[in-house]
Amino acid sequence: MNTSYECPSCGHETVFYVKTKTEFKSYDDLIGAVCIICGYTLTDENIKRYVRDIAIKCLQERLKKTGF
Ligand SMILES: [Zn+2]
């Protein structure tokens, strides 16, 4: 399946092709996905950083709503 992700190599918000999975369940499924623009293959380190960034953004949004 395809999913969008900001490529750590070429920096474009792009579509990665995930070969082995038919259903996108978690960001772990992105490991080994290939950038269709530059051919970069995502590593687990890329995904960990990406998931952490999303978690931080969610936390910041939540704090904003509660007035902190
Ligand atoms: Zn790329």
N, CA, C, O and the ligand as a Tripos MOL2 file, in Angstrom:
@<TRIPOS>MOLECULE
protein
  273   271    69     0     0
PROTEIN
NO_CHARGES

@<TRIPOS>ATOM
      1 N           0.8370   -1.1990    0.0000 N.3       1 MET1
      2 CA          0.0000    0.0000    0.0000 C.3       1 MET1
      3 C           0.8700    1.2470    0.0000 C.2       1 MET1
      4 O           2.0800    1.1720    0.2140 O.2       1 MET1
      5 N           0.2440    2.3910   -0.2420 N.am      2 ASN2
      6 CA          0.9840    3.6450   -0.2430 C.3       2 ASN2
      7 C           0.5730    4.5070    0.9450 C.2       2 ASN2
      8 O          -0.5820    4.4920    1.3710 O.2       2 ASN2
      9 N           1.5210    5.2450    1.4620 N.am      3 THR3
     10 CA          1.2130    6.1890    2.5210 C.3       3 THR3
     11 C           2.1610    7.3750    2.4150 C.2       3 THR3
     12 O           3.2750    7.2350    1.9110 O.2       3 THR3
     13 N           1.7270    8.5420    2.8890 N.am      4 SER4
     14 CA          2.5840    9.7100    2.7420 C.3       4 SER4
     15 C           3.4660    9.8920    3.9720 C.2       4 SER4
     16 O           3.0620    9.5850    5.0940 O.2       4 SER4
     17 N           4.6700   10.3930    3.7460 N.am      5 TYR5
     18 CA          5.6730   10.5280    4.7900 C.3       5 TYR5
     19 C           6.7210   11.4980    4.2750 C.2       5 TYR5
     20 O           7.0450   11.4970    3.0880 O.2       5 TYR5
     21 N           7.2530   12.3310    5.1720 N.am      6 GLU6
     22 CA          8.2960   13.2610    4.7310 C.3       6 GLU6
     23 C           9.6190   12.5160    4.6310 C.2       6 GLU6
     24 O          10.1260   11.9950    5.6250 O.2       6 GLU6
     25 N          10.1660   12.4690    3.4400 N.am      7 CYS7
     26 CA         11.3760   11.6950    3.1930 C.3       7 CYS7
     27 C          12.5890   12.3050    3.8990 C.2       7 CYS7
     28 O          12.8700   13.4910    3.7230 O.2       7 CYS7
     29 N          13.3160   11.5040    4.7020 N.am      8 PRO8
     30 CA         14.5000   12.0190    5.4040 C.3       8 PRO8
     31 C          15.6530   12.2890    4.4430 C.2       8 PRO8
     32 O          16.5930   12.9960    4.8060 O.2       8 PRO8
     33 N          15.6070   11.7610    3.2650 N.am      9 SER9
     34 CA         16.6910   11.9090    2.3100 C.3       9 SER9
     35 C          16.4780   13.0920    1.3720 C.2       9 SER9
     36 O          17.3350   13.9720    1.2900 O.2       9 SER9
     37 N          15.3500   13.1260    0.6620 N.am     10 CYS10
     38 CA         15.1140   14.2070   -0.2940 C.3      10 CYS10
     39 C          14.2480   15.3170    0.3030 C.2      10 CYS10
     40 O          14.1210   16.3850   -0.2960 O.2      10 CYS10
     41 N          13.6430   15.0760    1.4940 N.am     11 GLY11
     42 CA         12.9250   16.1180    2.2120 C.3      11 GLY11
     43 C          11.5390   16.4320    1.6920 C.2      11 GLY11
     44 O          10.8840   17.3520    2.1830 O.2      11 GLY11
     45 N          11.0880   15.6830    0.7110 N.am     12 HIS12
     46 CA          9.7730   15.9360    0.1510 C.3      12 HIS12
     47 C           8.7010   15.1400    0.8910 C.2      12 HIS12
     48 O           8.9040   13.9870    1.2740 O.2      12 HIS12
     49 N           7.5670   15.7850    1.0770 N.am     13 GLU13
     50 CA          6.3940   15.0460    1.5490 C.3      13 GLU13
     51 C           5.9800   14.1680    0.3980 C.2      13 GLU13
     52 O           5.4460   14.6480   -0.6020 O.2      13 GLU13
     53 N           6.2200   12.9090    0.5350 N.am     14 THR14
     54 CA          6.0910   12.0510   -0.6260 C.3      14 THR14
     55 C           5.3630   10.7660   -0.2770 C.2      14 THR14
     56 O           4.9200   10.5760    0.8560 O.2      14 THR14
     57 N           5.2490    9.9190   -1.2230 N.am     15 VAL15
     58 CA          4.5470    8.6590   -1.0310 C.3      15 VAL15
     59 C           5.5540    7.5260   -1.0210 C.2      15 VAL15
     60 O           6.3650    7.3910   -1.9370 O.2      15 VAL15
     61 N           5.4950    6.7170    0.0190 N.am     16 PHE16
     62 CA          6.3610    5.5580    0.1040 C.3      16 PHE16
     63 C           5.5800    4.3140   -0.2590 C.2      16 PHE16
     64 O           4.4190    4.1390    0.1110 O.2      16 PHE16
     65 N           6.2460    3.4840   -0.9770 N.am     17 TYR17
     66 CA          5.6040    2.2380   -1.3640 C.3      17 TYR17
     67 C           5.9930    1.1360   -0.3850 C.2      17 TYR17
     68 O           7.1660    0.7840   -0.2650 O.2      17 TYR17
     69 N           5.0110    0.6040    0.3020 N.am     18 VAL18
     70 CA          5.2590   -0.4920    1.2450 C.3      18 VAL18
     71 C           4.9350   -1.7970    0.5520 C.2      18 VAL18
     72 O           3.7920   -2.0640    0.1820 O.2      18 VAL18
     73 N           5.9720   -2.6050    0.3850 N.am     19 LYS19
     74 CA          5.8240   -3.7830   -0.4590 C.3      19 LYS19
     75 C           5.0410   -4.9140    0.1940 C.2      19 LYS19
     76 O           4.1800   -5.5330   -0.4300 O.2      19 LYS19
     77 N           5.3530   -5.1700    1.4530 N.am     20 THR20
     78 CA          4.8980   -6.4320    2.0370 C.3      20 THR20
     79 C           3.5330   -6.3500    2.7130 C.2      20 THR20
     80 O           2.8750   -7.3740    2.9000 O.2      20 THR20
     81 N           3.1030   -5.1540    3.0790 N.am     21 LYS21
     82 CA          1.8560   -5.0400    3.8320 C.3      21 LYS21
     83 C           0.7040   -4.6310    2.9120 C.2      21 LYS21
     84 O           0.8750   -3.8410    1.9840 O.2      21 LYS21
     85 N          -0.4450   -5.1770    3.1910 N.am     22 THR22
     86 CA         -1.6320   -4.7910    2.4330 C.3      22 THR22
     87 C          -2.4640   -3.7820    3.2060 C.2      22 THR22
     88 O          -3.2850   -3.0660    2.6320 O.2      22 THR22
     89 N          -2.2420   -3.7320    4.5220 N.am     23 GLU23
     90 CA         -3.0300   -2.8600    5.3670 C.3      23 GLU23
     91 C          -2.1120   -2.0660    6.2780 C.2      23 GLU23
     92 O          -1.2200   -2.6390    6.9030 O.2      23 GLU23
     93 N          -2.3140   -0.7560    6.3630 N.am     24 PHE24
     94 CA         -1.4710    0.0850    7.2010 C.3      24 PHE24
     95 C          -1.9980    0.0890    8.6300 C.2      24 PHE24
     96 O          -3.0410    0.6780    8.9120 O.2      24 PHE24
     97 N          -1.2730   -0.5690    9.5270 N.am     25 LYS25
     98 CA         -1.7320   -0.6910   10.9120 C.3      25 LYS25
     99 C          -0.9620    0.2070   11.8590 C.2      25 LYS25
    100 O          -1.5500    0.8290   12.7430 O.2      25 LYS25
    101 N           0.3510    0.2790   11.6810 N.am     26 SER26
    102 CA          1.1570    1.1200   12.5620 C.3      26 SER26
    103 C           2.3300    1.6720   11.7670 C.2      26 SER26
    104 O           2.5840    1.2530   10.6380 O.2      26 SER26
    105 N           3.0420    2.6170   12.3680 N.am     27 TYR27
    106 CA          4.1750    3.2160   11.6770 C.3      27 TYR27
    107 C           5.3180    2.2270   11.5000 C.2      27 TYR27
    108 O           6.1930    2.4290   10.6580 O.2      27 TYR27
    109 N           5.3140    1.1570   12.2920 N.am     28 ASP28
    110 CA          6.3300    0.1180   12.1070 C.3      28 ASP28
    111 C           6.2550   -0.4810   10.7070 C.2      28 ASP28
    112 O           7.2470   -0.9670   10.1640 O.2      28 ASP28
    113 N           5.0490   -0.4320   10.1390 N.am     29 ASP29
    114 CA          4.8720   -0.9730    8.7930 C.3      29 ASP29
    115 C           5.6350   -0.1750    7.7390 C.2      29 ASP29
    116 O           5.8480   -0.6510    6.6240 O.2      29 ASP29
    117 N           6.0480    1.0490    8.1020 N.am     30 LEU30
    118 CA          6.7880    1.8940    7.1540 C.3      30 LEU30
    119 C           8.2640    1.5020    7.0410 C.2      30 LEU30
    120 O           8.9470    1.9180    6.1060 O.2      30 LEU30
    121 N           8.7520    0.7030    7.9890 N.am     31 ILE31
    122 CA         10.1570    0.2890    7.9360 C.3      31 ILE31
    123 C          10.4010   -0.5270    6.6700 C.2      31 ILE31
    124 O           9.7130   -1.5150    6.4160 O.2      31 ILE31
    125 N          11.3730   -0.1110    5.8920 N.am     32 GLY32
    126 CA         11.6720   -0.8040    4.6480 C.3      32 GLY32
    127 C          10.9120   -0.2550    3.4560 C.2      32 GLY32
    128 O          11.1030   -0.7010    2.3250 O.2      32 GLY32
    129 N          10.0270    0.7430    3.7230 N.am     33 ALA33
    130 CA          9.3100    1.3690    2.6140 C.3      33 ALA33
    131 C          10.2820    2.2090    1.7900 C.2      33 ALA33
    132 O          11.2620    2.7400    2.3130 O.2      33 ALA33
    133 N           9.9990    2.3180    0.5090 N.am     34 VAL34
    134 CA         10.9090    2.9860   -0.4150 C.3      34 VAL34
    135 C          10.2910    4.2740   -0.9410 C.2      34 VAL34
    136 O           9.1410    4.2770   -1.3810 O.2      34 VAL34
    137 N          11.0640    5.3940   -0.8960 N.am     35 CYS35
    138 CA         10.6350    6.6670   -1.4490 C.3      35 CYS35
    139 C          10.5360    6.5560   -2.9650 C.2      35 CYS35
    140 O          11.4820    6.1330   -3.6300 O.2      35 CYS35
    141 N           9.3760    6.9430   -3.5070 N.am     36 ILE36
    142 CA          9.2160    6.7970   -4.9540 C.3      36 ILE36
    143 C           9.9440    7.8880   -5.7280 C.2      36 ILE36
    144 O          10.0670    7.8000   -6.9490 O.2      36 ILE36
    145 N          10.4380    8.9350   -5.0200 N.am     37 ILE37
    146 CA         11.1640   10.0080   -5.7040 C.3      37 ILE37
    147 C          12.6640    9.7270   -5.7560 C.2      37 ILE37
    148 O          13.2620    9.7530   -6.8310 O.2      37 ILE37
    149 N          13.2780    9.4570   -4.5970 N.am     38 CYS38
    150 CA         14.7380    9.2980   -4.5910 C.3      38 CYS38
    151 C          15.1810    7.8650   -4.3160 C.2      38 CYS38
    152 O          16.3680    7.5540   -4.4120 O.2      38 CYS38
    153 N          14.2410    6.9950   -3.9770 N.am     39 GLY39
    154 CA         14.6050    5.5990   -3.7670 C.3      39 GLY39
    155 C          15.1260    5.2900   -2.3760 C.2      39 GLY39
    156 O          15.5990    4.1820   -2.1240 O.2      39 GLY39
    157 N          15.0430    6.2790   -1.4480 N.am     40 TYR40
    158 CA         15.5180    6.0690   -0.0910 C.3      40 TYR40
    159 C          14.6660    5.0310    0.6310 C.2      40 TYR40
    160 O          13.4410    5.0420    0.5120 O.2      40 TYR40
    161 N          15.3060    4.1370    1.3760 N.am     41 THR41
    162 CA         14.5750    3.1320    2.1460 C.3      41 THR41
    163 C          14.5310    3.5490    3.6060 C.2      41 THR41
    164 O          15.5680    3.8160    4.2130 O.2      41 THR41
    165 N          13.3340    3.6050    4.1670 N.am     42 LEU42
    166 CA         13.1630    4.0280    5.5550 C.3      42 LEU42
    167 C          13.6940    2.9720    6.5240 C.2      42 LEU42
    168 O          13.4880    1.7730    6.3350 O.2      42 LEU42
    169 N          14.3830    3.4470    7.5700 N.am     43 THR43
    170 CA         14.8870    2.5500    8.6070 C.3      43 THR43
    171 C          14.0310    2.6910    9.8530 C.2      43 THR43
    172 O          13.2280    3.6180    9.9610 O.2      43 THR43
    173 N          14.2010    1.7730   10.7940 N.am     44 ASP44
    174 CA         13.4380    1.8530   12.0420 C.3      44 ASP44
    175 C          13.7760    3.1290   12.8060 C.2      44 ASP44
    176 O          12.9420    3.6570   13.5410 O.2      44 ASP44
    177 N          15.0210    3.6290   12.6290 N.am     45 GLU45
    178 CA         15.4420    4.8670   13.2940 C.3      45 GLU45
    179 C          14.6440    6.0630   12.7600 C.2      45 GLU45
    180 O          14.2360    6.9320   13.5310 O.2      45 GLU45
    181 N          14.4260    6.1080   11.4520 N.am     46 ASN46
    182 CA         13.5930    7.1510   10.8310 C.3      46 ASN46
    183 C          12.1890    7.1280   11.4110 C.2      46 ASN46
    184 O          11.6220    8.1690   11.7400 O.2      46 ASN46
    185 N          11.6410    5.9360   11.5300 N.am     47 ILE47
    186 CA         10.2610    5.7790   11.9920 C.3      47 ILE47
    187 C          10.1320    6.1820   13.4540 C.2      47 ILE47
    188 O           9.1780    6.8610   13.8320 O.2      47 ILE47
    189 N          11.0970    5.7620   14.2820 N.am     48 LYS48
    190 CA         11.0800    6.1110   15.7050 C.3      48 LYS48
    191 C          11.0400    7.6100   15.8860 C.2      48 LYS48
    192 O          10.2720    8.1260   16.6990 O.2      48 LYS48
    193 N          11.8770    8.3190   15.1190 N.am     49 ARG49
    194 CA         11.9400    9.7760   15.2060 C.3      49 ARG49
    195 C          10.6100   10.3920   14.7760 C.2      49 ARG49
    196 O          10.1190   11.3300   15.4040 O.2      49 ARG49
    197 N          10.0410    9.8630   13.7120 N.am     50 TYR50
    198 CA          8.7900   10.3650   13.1630 C.3      50 TYR50
    199 C           7.6490   10.1890   14.1630 C.2      50 TYR50
    200 O           6.8590   11.1070   14.3870 O.2      50 TYR50
    201 N           7.5730    8.9980   14.7620 N.am     51 VAL51
    202 CA          6.5220    8.7000   15.7470 C.3      51 VAL51
    203 C           6.6780    9.6030   16.9660 C.2      51 VAL51
    204 O           5.6900   10.0850   17.5190 O.2      51 VAL51
    205 N           7.9310    9.8300   17.3860 N.am     52 ARG52
    206 CA          8.1860   10.6900   18.5370 C.3      52 ARG52
    207 C           7.7490   12.1270   18.2440 C.2      52 ARG52
    208 O           7.1590   12.7780   19.1060 O.2      52 ARG52
    209 N           8.0300   12.6240   17.0440 N.am     53 ASP53
    210 CA          7.6190   13.9760   16.6400 C.3      53 ASP53
    211 C           6.1000   14.1140   16.6950 C.2      53 ASP53
    212 O           5.5810   15.1270   17.1620 O.2      53 ASP53
    213 N           5.3940   13.1020   16.2200 N.am     54 ILE54
    214 CA          3.9370   13.1220   16.2320 C.3      54 ILE54
    215 C           3.4210   13.1270   17.6730 C.2      54 ILE54
    216 O           2.4830   13.8550   17.9970 O.2      54 ILE54
    217 N           4.0370   12.3120   18.5340 N.am     55 ALA55
    218 CA          3.6350   12.2350   19.9400 C.3      55 ALA55
    219 C           3.8220   13.5930   20.6170 C.2      55 ALA55
    220 O           2.9670   14.0220   21.3920 O.2      55 ALA55
    221 N           4.9340   14.2700   20.3280 N.am     56 ILE56
    222 CA          5.2080   15.5870   20.9090 C.3      56 ILE56
    223 C           4.1790   16.6030   20.4340 C.2      56 ILE56
    224 O           3.6860   17.4040   21.2280 O.2      56 ILE56
    225 N           3.8500   16.5750   19.1420 N.am     57 LYS57
    226 CA          2.8610   17.4970   18.5830 C.3      57 LYS57
    227 C           1.4940   17.2910   19.2310 C.2      57 LYS57
    228 O           0.8110   18.2590   19.5650 O.2      57 LYS57
    229 N           1.1000   16.0440   19.4060 N.am     58 CYS58
    230 CA         -0.1780   15.7140   20.0470 C.3      58 CYS58
    231 C          -0.2040   16.2450   21.4680 C.2      58 CYS58
    232 O          -1.2040   16.8120   21.9090 O.2      58 CYS58
    233 N           0.8870   16.0610   22.1770 N.am     59 LEU59
    234 CA          0.9840   16.5130   23.5640 C.3      59 LEU59
    235 C           0.8700   18.0330   23.6330 C.2      59 LEU59
    236 O           0.1810   18.5740   24.4980 O.2      59 LEU59
    237 N           1.5570   18.7210   22.7080 N.am     60 GLN60
    238 CA          1.5070   20.1900   22.6790 C.3      60 GLN60
    239 C           0.0960   20.6840   22.4130 C.2      60 GLN60
    240 O          -0.3540   21.6510   23.0280 O.2      60 GLN60
    241 N          -0.6140   20.0170   21.4860 N.am     61 GLU61
    242 CA         -1.9960   20.3870   21.1860 C.3      61 GLU61
    243 C          -2.8820   20.2160   22.4160 C.2      61 GLU61
    244 O          -3.7380   21.0520   22.7040 O.2      61 GLU61
    245 N          -2.6590   19.1200   23.1310 N.am     62 ARG62
    246 CA         -3.4610   18.8310   24.3090 C.3      62 ARG62
    247 C          -3.2030   19.8820   25.3930 C.2      62 ARG62
    248 O          -4.1320   20.3420   26.0570 O.2      62 ARG62
    249 N          -1.9480   20.2510   25.5600 N.am     63 LEU63
    250 CA         -1.5960   21.2520   26.5750 C.3      63 LEU63
    251 C          -2.2020   22.6030   26.2250 C.2      63 LEU63
    252 O          -2.6330   23.3450   27.1080 O.2      63 LEU63
    253 N          -2.2340   22.9210   24.9320 N.am     64 LYS64
    254 CA         -2.8130   24.1980   24.4780 C.3      64 LYS64
    255 C          -4.2920   24.2580   24.8260 C.2      64 LYS64
    256 O          -4.7920   25.2840   25.2870 O.2      64 LYS64
    257 N          -4.9830   23.1520   24.6020 N.am     65 LYS65
    258 CA         -6.4190   23.1020   24.8570 C.3      65 LYS65
    259 C          -6.7560   23.2500   26.3350 C.2      65 LYS65
    260 O          -7.7820   23.8270   26.6930 O.2      65 LYS65
    261 N          -5.8810   22.7210   27.1890 N.am     66 THR66
    262 CA         -6.1470   22.8020   28.6180 C.3      66 THR66
    263 C          -5.6370   24.1050   29.2210 C.2      66 THR66
    264 O          -5.7950   24.3370   30.4200 O.2      66 THR66
    265 N          -5.0250   24.9590   28.3990 N.am     67 GLY67
    266 CA         -4.6640   26.3080   28.8420 C.3      67 GLY67
    267 C          -3.2450   26.4730   29.3700 C.2      67 GLY67
    268 O          -2.9120   27.5300   29.9060 O.2      67 GLY67
    269 N          -2.4070   25.4580   29.2310 N.am     68 PHE68
    270 CA         -1.0260   25.5880   29.6770 C.3      68 PHE68
    271 C          -0.1350   26.1840   28.5970 C.2      68 PHE68
    272 O           1.0630   26.3600   28.8150 O.2      68 PHE68
    273 ZN         13.0050   10.7430   -1.0410 Zn       69 ZN69
@<TRIPOS>BOND
     1     1     2 1
     2     2     3 1
     3     3     4 2
     4     3     5 am
     5     5     6 1
     6     6     7 1
     7     7     8 2
     8     7     9 am
     9     9    10 1
    10    10    11 1
    11    11    12 2
    12    11    13 am
    13    13    14 1
    14    14    15 1
    15    15    16 2
    16    15    17 am
    17    17    18 1
    18    18    19 1
    19    19    20 2
    20    19    21 am
    21    21    22 1
    22    22    23 1
    23    23    24 2
    24    23    25 am
    25    25    26 1
    26    26    27 1
    27    27    28 2
    28    27    29 am
    29    29    30 1
    30    30    31 1
    31    31    32 2
    32    31    33 am
    33    33    34 1
    34    34    35 1
    35    35    36 2
    36    35    37 am
    37    37    38 1
    38    38    39 1
    39    39    40 2
    40    39    41 am
    41    41    42 1
    42    42    43 1
    43    43    44 2
    44    43    45 am
    45    45    46 1
    46    46    47 1
    47    47    48 2
    48    47    49 am
    49    49    50 1
    50    50    51 1
    51    51    52 2
    52    51    53 am
    53    53    54 1
    54    54    55 1
    55    55    56 2
    56    55    57 am
    57    57    58 1
    58    58    59 1
    59    59    60 2
    60    59    61 am
    61    61    62 1
    62    62    63 1
    63    63    64 2
    64    63    65 am
    65    65    66 1
    66    66    67 1
    67    67    68 2
    68    67    69 am
    69    69    70 1
    70    70    71 1
    71    71    72 2
    72    71    73 am
    73    73    74 1
    74    74    75 1
    75    75    76 2
    76    75    77 am
    77    77    78 1
    78    78    79 1
    79    79    80 2
    80    79    81 am
    81    81    82 1
    82    82    83 1
    83    83    84 2
    84    83    85 am
    85    85    86 1
    86    86    87 1
    87    87    88 2
    88    87    89 am
    89    89    90 1
    90    90    91 1
    91    91    92 2
    92    91    93 am
    93    93    94 1
    94    94    95 1
    95    95    96 2
    96    95    97 am
    97    97    98 1
    98    98    99 1
    99    99   100 2
   100    99   101 am
   101   101   102 1
   102   102   103 1
   103   103   104 2
   104   103   105 am
   105   105   106 1
   106   106   107 1
   107   107   108 2
   108   107   109 am
   109   109   110 1
   110   110   111 1
   111   111   112 2
   112   111   113 am
   113   113   114 1
   114   114   115 1
   115   115   116 2
   116   115   117 am
   117   117   118 1
   118   118   119 1
   119   119   120 2
   120   119   121 am
   121   121   122 1
   122   122   123 1
   123   123   124 2
   124   123   125 am
   125   125   126 1
   126   126   127 1
   127   127   128 2
   128   127   129 am
   129   129   130 1
   130   130   131 1
   131   131   132 2
   132   131   133 am
   133   133   134 1
   134   134   135 1
   135   135   136 2
   136   135   137 am
   137   137   138 1
   138   138   139 1
   139   139   140 2
   140   139   141 am
   141   141   142 1
   142   142   143 1
   143   143   144 2
   144   143   145 am
   145   145   146 1
   146   146   147 1
   147   147   148 2
   148   147   149 am
   149   149   150 1
   150   150   151 1
   151   151   152 2
   152   151   153 am
   153   153   154 1
   154   154   155 1
   155   155   156 2
   156   155   157 am
   157   157   158 1
   158   158   159 1
   159   159   160 2
   160   159   161 am
   161   161   162 1
   162   162   163 1
   163   163   164 2
   164   163   165 am
   165   165   166 1
   166   166   167 1
   167   167   168 2
   168   167   169 am
   169   169   170 1
   170   170   171 1
   171   171   172 2
   172   171   173 am
   173   173   174 1
   174   174   175 1
   175   175   176 2
   176   175   177 am
   177   177   178 1
   178   178   179 1
   179   179   180 2
   180   179   181 am
   181   181   182 1
   182   182   183 1
   183   183   184 2
   184   183   185 am
   185   185   186 1
   186   186   187 1
   187   187   188 2
   188   187   189 am
   189   189   190 1
   190   190   191 1
   191   191   192 2
   192   191   193 am
   193   193   194 1
   194   194   195 1
   195   195   196 2
   196   195   197 am
   197   197   198 1
   198   198   199 1
   199   199   200 2
   200   199   201 am
   201   201   202 1
   202   202   203 1
   203   203   204 2
   204   203   205 am
   205   205   206 1
   206   206   207 1
   207   207   208 2
   208   207   209 am
   209   209   210 1
   210   210   211 1
   211   211   212 2
   212   211   213 am
   213   213   214 1
   214   214   215 1
   215   215   216 2
   216   215   217 am
   217   217   218 1
   218   218   219 1
   219   219   220 2
   220   219   221 am
   221   221   222 1
   222   222   223 1
   223   223   224 2
   224   223   225 am
   225   225   226 1
   226   226   227 1
   227   227   228 2
   228   227   229 am
   229   229   230 1
   230   230   231 1
   231   231   232 2
   232   231   233 am
   233   233   234 1
   234   234   235 1
   235   235   236 2
   236   235   237 am
   237   237   238 1
   238   238   239 1
   239   239   240 2
   240   239   241 am
   241   241   242 1
   242   242   243 1
   243   243   244 2
   244   243   245 am
   245   245   246 1
   246   246   247 1
   247   247   248 2
   248   247   249 am
   249   249   250 1
   250   250   251 1
   251   251   252 2
   252   251   253 am
   253   253   254 1
   254   254   255 1
   255   255   256 2
   256   255   257 am
   257   257   258 1
   258   258   259 1
   259   259   260 2
   260   259   261 am
   261   261   262 1
   262   262   263 1
   263   263   264 2
   264   263   265 am
   265   265   266 1
   266   266   267 1
   267   267   268 2
   268   267   269 am
   269   269   270 1
   270   270   271 1
   271   271   272 2
@<TRIPOS>SUBSTRUCTURE
     1 MET1         2 RESIDUE 1 A MET
     2 ASN2         6 RESIDUE 1 A ASN
     3 THR3        10 RESIDUE 1 A THR
     4 SER4        14 RESIDUE 1 A SER
     5 TYR5        18 RESIDUE 1 A TYR
     6 GLU6        22 RESIDUE 1 A GLU
     7 CYS7        26 RESIDUE 1 A CYS
     8 PRO8        30 RESIDUE 1 A PRO
     9 SER9        34 RESIDUE 1 A SER
    10 CYS10       38 RESIDUE 1 A CYS
    11 GLY11       42 RESIDUE 1 A GLY
    12 HIS12       46 RESIDUE 1 A HIS
    13 GLU13       50 RESIDUE 1 A GLU
    14 THR14       54 RESIDUE 1 A THR
    15 VAL15       58 RESIDUE 1 A VAL
    16 PHE16       62 RESIDUE 1 A PHE
    17 TYR17       66 RESIDUE 1 A TYR
    18 VAL18       70 RESIDUE 1 A VAL
    19 LYS19       74 RESIDUE 1 A LYS
    20 THR20       78 RESIDUE 1 A THR
    21 LYS21       82 RESIDUE 1 A LYS
    22 THR22       86 RESIDUE 1 A THR
    23 GLU23       90 RESIDUE 1 A GLU
    24 PHE24       94 RESIDUE 1 A PHE
    25 LYS25       98 RESIDUE 1 A LYS
    26 SER26      102 RESIDUE 1 A SER
    27 TYR27      106 RESIDUE 1 A TYR
    28 ASP28      110 RESIDUE 1 A ASP
    29 ASP29      114 RESIDUE 1 A ASP
    30 LEU30      118 RESIDUE 1 A LEU
    31 ILE31      122 RESIDUE 1 A ILE
    32 GLY32      126 RESIDUE 1 A GLY
    33 ALA33      130 RESIDUE 1 A ALA
    34 VAL34      134 RESIDUE 1 A VAL
    35 CYS35      138 RESIDUE 1 A CYS
    36 ILE36      142 RESIDUE 1 A ILE
    37 ILE37      146 RESIDUE 1 A ILE
    38 CYS38      150 RESIDUE 1 A CYS
    39 GLY39      154 RESIDUE 1 A GLY
    40 TYR40      158 RESIDUE 1 A TYR
    41 THR41      162 RESIDUE 1 A THR
    42 LEU42      166 RESIDUE 1 A LEU
    43 THR43      170 RESIDUE 1 A THR
    44 ASP44      174 RESIDUE 1 A ASP
    45 GLU45      178 RESIDUE 1 A GLU
    46 ASN46      182 RESIDUE 1 A ASN
    47 ILE47      186 RESIDUE 1 A ILE
    48 LYS48      190 RESIDUE 1 A LYS
    49 ARG49      194 RESIDUE 1 A ARG
    50 TYR50      198 RESIDUE 1 A TYR
    51 VAL51      202 RESIDUE 1 A VAL
    52 ARG52      206 RESIDUE 1 A ARG
    53 ASP53      210 RESIDUE 1 A ASP
    54 ILE54      214 RESIDUE 1 A ILE
    55 ALA55      218 RESIDUE 1 A ALA
    56 ILE56      222 RESIDUE 1 A ILE
    57 LYS57      226 RESIDUE 1 A LYS
    58 CYS58      230 RESIDUE 1 A CYS
    59 LEU59      234 RESIDUE 1 A LEU
    60 GLN60      238 RESIDUE 1 A GLN
    61 GLU61      242 RESIDUE 1 A GLU
    62 ARG62      246 RESIDUE 1 A ARG
    63 LEU63      250 RESIDUE 1 A LEU
    64 LYS64      254 RESIDUE 1 A LYS
    65 LYS65      258 RESIDUE 1 A LYS
    66 THR66      262 RESIDUE 1 A THR
    67 GLY67      266 RESIDUE 1 A GLY
    68 PHE68      270 RESIDUE 1 A PHE
    69 ZN69       273 GROUP 0 **** ****
